Amino acid sequence: MKLTYCAAWLIGLSTLSASAAQNNSTNNIKEKDGYYYLQKGYTDRDVAEFYWRSLEGWSEKPGNVAKYFTPDGRFELPYAPVNDFPDLFSSASQGREAITRYFSRMSQYLGNLKYSAPETWKIIPAREPGVYTFEYTSSGKLKQTDGDYNQLFIATVKIKDGQIALAHEFWDPYVALRDFGLIKKTDAN
């Protein structure tokens, strides 16, 4: 009887601790006038949650992304094949309006885009204060073909005044080009 009671008590305590950790992360992110801010005392996990919130669901609500960026924030995609596909990709978007335009354009191609849960993201330590680096994945559907789209990312995020001043996102352009039907595999023979 005592063993059962102790096990139930430990399970309850574990659930309470997990809930408290989730609520703490939520408490460090606040909305003000339609924009979102990290509160003082945030952790690297809070930044992961913050960046995840900016990205999650953008294929349906592309205007949400910019709500997490500073007014002059910058979203960079250094591996985007801009030279070959300038109407589709962008290597950088500066300011909330430009960020919204980029994600609105991309939402024509991708649907139901979901990112891995932020608590599963790998955090890569950075030396510079206010800079955070994460590794994570996403999956979604291509609107034209209903095919799958899966991508691996590494992003460096710089926080200024509680918002994202810079997001520098790296992904595999081959996966994007192949899945968007812009290039085809060749037969090795």
HELIX and SHEET records of a PDB file:
HELIX    1   1 LYS A    2  ASN A   27  1                                  26    
HELIX    2   2 ASP A   44  LEU A   55  1                                  12    
HELIX    3   3 PRO A   62  TYR A   68  5                                   7    
HELIX    4   4 ARG A   96  MET A  106  1                                  11    
HELIX    5   5 PRO A  118  THR A  120  5                                   3    
HELIX    6   6 PRO A  173  ASP A  179  1                                   7    
SHEET    1   A 2 ILE A  29  LYS A  32  0                                        
SHEET    2   A 2 TYR A  35  LEU A  38 -1                                        
SHEET    1   B 6 ALA A  92  GLN A  94  0                                        
SHEET    2   B 6 PHE A  69  GLU A  76 -1                                        
SHEET    3   B 6 GLN A 163  TRP A 171  1                                        
SHEET    4   B 6 ASP A 148  LYS A 160 -1                                        
SHEET    5   B 6 VAL A 131  LEU A 142 -1                                        
SHEET    6   B 6 LEU A 110  TYR A 115 -1                                        
SHEET    1   C 6 ALA A  92  GLN A  94  0                                        
SHEET    2   C 6 PHE A  69  GLU A  76 -1                                        
SHEET    3   C 6 GLN A 163  TRP A 171  1                                        
SHEET    4   C 6 ASP A 148  LYS A 160 -1                                        
SHEET    5   C 6 VAL A 131  LEU A 142 -1                                        
SHEET    6   C 6 LYS A 122  ILE A 124 -1                                        
END                                                                             
